[in-house]
Amino acid sequence: MNDLDRLCIEHECTKLMTLYCLHLDHPDADGFAGIFTQDALYKPAARPEPVRGRYAIRAWLEAYPRDRLGRHVSTNQVVDVLDEDHARGRSYGVVWREPEPRAGVVSSNVSPRSLVEYFDEFVRTDEGWRISFRYYQLNFMHADEVVRPAPWSPDASDRTKD
C-alpha cells in the first residue's frame, strides 16, 4: 500500500468519526446507522450490552431523547491503517448539553458536560468504509450530571437485519 492509499483510508475513517457526531446532534437515524456495517457492534457507555446490527443502531438513535440539545465535538482523531480493508481508530468526544433548550435562545451553558474516549474498528465494505465496532467510555463528567437510563427497548439489540 502506498502513502496516498493510506492517507485516503485515514481520511475516510476520520470522516466517519465526524459524521457520527453530526448525525447524533442533528438526529438523522438513517445517516447515523449508515456509517456502521450491517453487523456492527456499538457500545454506548450507558448501556450494559452493545447494540448489534445496523437496524438496532438506527432504533437506538430513534429512541434518543429529543428534549435536550447536545453537541459532540470529535477531536484527537487517530486512525491506524492495518491493511487495505481494515483500520483502527481512537478519538475524544467533548460533549455540551443544554437540558432545557428554548427555540431561538442561545444556551449559556458554555462548559462541556463530559469527555468521552472512542475506540473504533473500521472495515472497507461494498458501501465504502464503515464502522464495524465502536465503544466509548466516559473519562470526565460534571458532578451534577446524570447518565440517563437507556430509552431503547431491551429487544432492540437482538435485531441483526435492516
C-alpha positions as a Markdown table, in Angstrom:
| # | Residue | x | y | z |
|---|---|---|---|---|
| 1 | Met | 0.0 | 0.0 | 0.0 |
| 2 | Asn | 1.4 | 3.4 | -0.9 |
| 3 | Asp | 1.2 | 6.6 | 1.1 |
| 4 | Leu | -1.7 | 8.0 | -0.9 |
| 5 | Asp | -3.8 | 4.9 | -0.3 |
| 6 | Arg | -3.0 | 5.1 | 3.4 |
| 7 | Leu | -4.0 | 8.8 | 3.6 |
| 8 | Cys | -7.3 | 8.1 | 1.7 |
| 9 | Ile | -8.2 | 5.4 | 4.2 |
| 10 | Glu | -7.3 | 7.6 | 7.2 |
| 11 | His | -9.4 | 10.4 | 5.7 |
| 12 | Glu | -12.4 | 8.2 | 5.1 |
| 13 | Cys | -12.3 | 6.7 | 8.6 |
| 14 | Thr | -11.8 | 10.2 | 10.2 |
| 15 | Lys | -14.8 | 11.4 | 8.3 |
| 16 | Leu | -16.9 | 8.6 | 9.8 |
| 17 | Met | -15.9 | 9.8 | 13.3 |
| 18 | Thr | -17.1 | 13.3 | 12.5 |
| 19 | Leu | -20.3 | 12.1 | 10.8 |
| 20 | Tyr | -21.1 | 10.2 | 14.0 |
| 21 | Cys | -21.2 | 13.5 | 15.9 |
| 22 | Leu | -23.2 | 15.3 | 13.2 |
| 23 | His | -25.8 | 12.6 | 12.8 |
| 24 | Leu | -26.2 | 12.3 | 16.6 |
| 25 | Asp | -26.5 | 16.0 | 17.2 |
| 26 | His | -29.0 | 16.6 | 14.4 |
| 27 | Pro | -30.9 | 13.4 | 14.7 |
| 28 | Asp | -30.6 | 11.6 | 11.4 |
| 29 | Ala | -31.3 | 7.9 | 12.1 |
| 30 | Asp | -30.6 | 6.8 | 8.5 |
| 31 | Gly | -27.3 | 8.7 | 8.3 |
| 32 | Phe | -26.3 | 7.5 | 11.8 |
| 33 | Ala | -27.0 | 3.9 | 11.0 |
| 34 | Gly | -25.4 | 4.2 | 7.6 |
| 35 | Ile | -21.9 | 4.9 | 9.0 |
| 36 | Phe | -21.9 | 1.4 | 10.5 |
| 37 | Thr | -21.6 | -2.0 | 8.9 |
| 38 | Gln | -24.7 | -4.2 | 8.7 |
| 39 | Asp | -23.4 | -6.4 | 11.6 |
| 40 | Ala | -21.7 | -3.6 | 13.6 |
| 41 | Leu | -21.4 | -3.6 | 17.4 |
| 42 | Tyr | -22.0 | -0.3 | 19.0 |
| 43 | Lys | -21.4 | 0.0 | 22.8 |
| 44 | Pro | -22.7 | 3.3 | 24.3 |
| 45 | Ala | -21.4 | 4.0 | 27.8 |
| 46 | Ala | -24.8 | 4.0 | 29.5 |
| 47 | Arg | -25.9 | 0.6 | 28.0 |
| 48 | Pro | -24.7 | -2.7 | 29.6 |
| 49 | Glu | -24.7 | -4.6 | 26.4 |
| 50 | Pro | -23.7 | -3.5 | 22.9 |
| 51 | Val | -26.3 | -2.6 | 20.3 |
| 52 | Arg | -25.9 | -5.2 | 17.5 |
| 53 | Gly | -26.5 | -4.5 | 13.8 |
| 54 | Arg | -27.5 | -1.5 | 11.7 |
| 55 | Tyr | -31.2 | -2.0 | 12.3 |
| 56 | Ala | -30.8 | -1.8 | 16.1 |
| 57 | Ile | -28.4 | 1.1 | 15.9 |
| 58 | Arg | -31.0 | 3.0 | 13.9 |
| 59 | Ala | -33.6 | 2.2 | 16.5 |
| 60 | Trp | -31.2 | 3.3 | 19.2 |
| 61 | Leu | -30.9 | 6.8 | 17.7 |
| 62 | Glu | -34.7 | 7.0 | 17.0 |
| 63 | Ala | -35.2 | 6.5 | 20.8 |
| 64 | Tyr | -32.5 | 9.0 | 21.7 |
| 65 | Pro | -34.0 | 11.8 | 23.9 |
| 66 | Arg | -35.3 | 14.7 | 21.9 |
| 67 | Asp | -36.0 | 17.0 | 24.9 |
| 68 | Arg | -32.4 | 18.3 | 25.1 |
| 69 | Leu | -29.8 | 19.9 | 22.9 |
| 70 | Gly | -26.4 | 18.3 | 22.6 |
| 71 | Arg | -23.3 | 18.9 | 20.6 |
| 72 | His | -20.4 | 16.5 | 20.3 |
| 73 | Val | -17.0 | 17.6 | 19.1 |
| 74 | Ser | -14.7 | 14.9 | 17.8 |
| 75 | Thr | -11.1 | 15.6 | 18.4 |
| 76 | Asn | -7.6 | 14.0 | 18.6 |
| 77 | Gln | -8.6 | 11.6 | 15.9 |
| 78 | Val | -6.0 | 9.0 | 15.1 |
| 79 | Val | -6.5 | 6.2 | 12.5 |
| 80 | Asp | -4.1 | 3.3 | 12.2 |
| 81 | Val | -4.4 | 1.5 | 8.9 |
| 82 | Leu | -3.9 | -2.2 | 9.4 |
| 83 | Asp | -4.3 | -3.3 | 5.7 |
| 84 | Glu | -6.3 | -2.3 | 2.6 |
| 85 | Asp | -9.6 | -3.3 | 4.2 |
| 86 | His | -9.1 | -2.8 | 8.0 |
| 87 | Ala | -8.2 | 0.1 | 10.3 |
| 88 | Arg | -8.5 | 1.1 | 13.9 |
| 89 | Gly | -9.2 | 4.5 | 15.4 |
| 90 | Arg | -9.2 | 6.4 | 18.6 |
| 91 | Ser | -10.6 | 9.8 | 19.4 |
| 92 | Tyr | -12.1 | 12.0 | 22.1 |
| 93 | Gly | -15.5 | 13.5 | 22.2 |
| 94 | Val | -16.2 | 16.7 | 24.1 |
| 95 | Val | -19.9 | 17.0 | 24.8 |
| 96 | Trp | -22.0 | 20.0 | 25.5 |
| 97 | Arg | -25.6 | 19.6 | 26.7 |
| 98 | Glu | -28.5 | 22.0 | 27.2 |
| 99 | Pro | -31.1 | 20.1 | 29.2 |
| 100 | Glu | -33.9 | 22.6 | 28.6 |
| 101 | Pro | -33.3 | 24.3 | 25.2 |
| 102 | Arg | -35.6 | 27.1 | 24.0 |
| 103 | Ala | -36.1 | 27.9 | 20.4 |
| 104 | Gly | -34.2 | 31.0 | 19.3 |
| 105 | Val | -32.3 | 31.3 | 22.6 |
| 106 | Val | -28.6 | 30.7 | 22.7 |
| 107 | Ser | -27.6 | 28.4 | 25.6 |
| 108 | Ser | -25.4 | 30.0 | 28.2 |
| 109 | Asn | -24.1 | 26.5 | 29.2 |
| 110 | Val | -20.6 | 27.0 | 27.9 |
| 111 | Ser | -18.7 | 24.4 | 29.8 |
| 112 | Pro | -18.6 | 20.8 | 28.5 |
| 113 | Arg | -20.7 | 18.2 | 30.2 |
| 114 | Ser | -18.3 | 15.4 | 29.6 |
| 115 | Leu | -15.3 | 14.0 | 27.8 |
| 116 | Val | -15.5 | 10.5 | 26.2 |
| 117 | Glu | -12.9 | 8.4 | 24.6 |
| 118 | Tyr | -13.9 | 6.4 | 21.5 |
| 119 | Phe | -12.4 | 3.1 | 20.3 |
| 120 | Asp | -13.2 | 2.2 | 16.7 |
| 121 | Glu | -12.7 | -0.6 | 14.2 |
| 122 | Phe | -13.3 | 0.2 | 10.5 |
| 123 | Val | -13.7 | -2.1 | 7.6 |
| 124 | Arg | -14.0 | -1.5 | 3.8 |
| 125 | Thr | -17.3 | -2.7 | 2.5 |
| 126 | Asp | -19.2 | -2.6 | -0.8 |
| 127 | Glu | -20.7 | 0.7 | 0.5 |
| 128 | Gly | -17.2 | 2.1 | 1.3 |
| 129 | Trp | -15.5 | 2.4 | 4.7 |
| 130 | Arg | -17.8 | 1.8 | 7.7 |
| 131 | Ile | -17.5 | 1.4 | 11.5 |
| 132 | Ser | -17.7 | -2.3 | 12.4 |
| 133 | Phe | -17.2 | -1.7 | 16.1 |
| 134 | Arg | -17.5 | 1.4 | 18.3 |
| 135 | Tyr | -17.0 | 1.5 | 22.1 |
| 136 | Tyr | -16.8 | 4.5 | 24.3 |
| 137 | Gln | -16.0 | 5.2 | 27.9 |
| 138 | Leu | -16.7 | 8.3 | 29.9 |
| 139 | Asn | -13.4 | 9.9 | 31.2 |
| 140 | Phe | -14.8 | 13.1 | 32.7 |
| 141 | Met | -18.3 | 14.2 | 33.7 |
| 142 | His | -19.7 | 17.2 | 35.6 |
| 143 | Ala | -20.5 | 16.0 | 39.1 |
| 144 | Asp | -24.1 | 17.3 | 38.8 |
| 145 | Glu | -24.8 | 15.4 | 35.5 |
| 146 | Val | -26.7 | 12.2 | 35.4 |
| 147 | Val | -26.3 | 9.5 | 32.8 |
| 148 | Arg | -29.9 | 8.8 | 31.7 |
| 149 | Pro | -31.1 | 5.2 | 31.6 |
| 150 | Ala | -31.4 | 3.7 | 28.2 |
| 151 | Pro | -34.5 | 4.8 | 26.4 |
| 152 | Trp | -34.5 | 1.9 | 23.9 |
| 153 | Ser | -36.4 | -1.4 | 24.2 |
| 154 | Pro | -34.4 | -4.4 | 25.5 |
| 155 | Asp | -35.0 | -6.4 | 22.4 |
| 156 | Ala | -33.5 | -3.9 | 20.0 |
| 157 | Ser | -30.0 | -5.3 | 20.5 |
| 158 | Asp | -31.2 | -8.7 | 19.3 |
| 159 | Arg | -32.2 | -7.5 | 15.8 |
| 160 | Thr | -29.5 | -8.0 | 13.2 |
| 161 | Lys | -31.3 | -7.2 | 10.0 |
| 162 | Asp | -32.4 | -4.0 | 8.3 |
